[in-house]
Amino acid sequence: MRDMQAGLARVETTLAEIKALLAASLPHLAIRAELAELRGEIRAELGEKPGKLSMWGILAVLVAAYAAGLAGLAVLK
């Protein structure tokens, strides 16, 4: 009977150590989960932004409009 009580006491101390270990590591894991959620939100927002091809297209249109304006001014002079 005493052996059983001694065994239970060891199990109880081991469980207390495991509980302390989990309490110490769970806040770290919660931060990782929050970072993963934030990363997902950022990727979703970046997916909505225009790509490089559309930005080059916009730049080409602006340069063409500027060139047309300069050509129009040259014709007027």
PERARA-V833420 format. One record per residue. N is the residue number from 1. SS is DSSP state (alpha for helix, beta for strand, coil for the rest). Layout:
n:ss
N:SS
N:SS
This chain:
n:ss
1:coil
2:alpha
3:alpha
4:alpha
5:alpha
6:alpha
7:alpha
8:alpha
9:alpha
10:alpha
11:alpha
12:alpha
13:alpha
14:alpha
15:alpha
16:alpha
17:alpha
18:alpha
19:alpha
20:alpha
21:alpha
22:alpha
23:alpha
24:alpha
25:alpha
26:alpha
27:alpha
28:alpha
29:alpha
30:alpha
31:alpha
32:alpha
33:alpha
34:alpha
35:alpha
36:alpha
37:alpha
38:alpha
39:alpha
40:alpha
41:alpha
42:alpha
43:alpha
44:alpha
45:alpha
46:alpha
47:alpha
48:alpha
49:coil
50:coil
51:coil
52:alpha
53:alpha
54:alpha
55:alpha
56:alpha
57:alpha
58:alpha
59:alpha
60:alpha
61:alpha
62:alpha
63:alpha
64:alpha
65:alpha
66:alpha
67:alpha
68:alpha
69:alpha
70:alpha
71:alpha
72:alpha
73:alpha
74:alpha
75:alpha
76:alpha
77:coil
